[in-house]
Amino acid sequence: MTTQYGFFIDSSRCTGCKTCELACK
């Protein structure tokens, strides 16, 4: 799992828009 989208790693750690704004995008 590489940083293909740039926010893939953040999305994995944070589940939800409220937790991480990056995951929302």
N, C-alpha and C positions, 0 to 999 in steps of 0.2 A: 504493500500500500504506500504509494508515493504521493507527494503533494501535487497531484495532477490539477486539481481545481483550486488549490491554494487554501480552501476552507474545509477540505475533506477531513483533515486531522481535527479541526475545531469541532466539526459536526459530531465526530465520534465521541469526543470528550464531553461536549455539552449537548444535551438533547432538549431542544426547545428554543424559541426565539428569545424568551426572557433571560435564559441563561447566557447565551452568547449571541450578539447581534450578527456576527459573521455567519453563524449557522443559519440564521433566518434568510440571508441572501443565498 
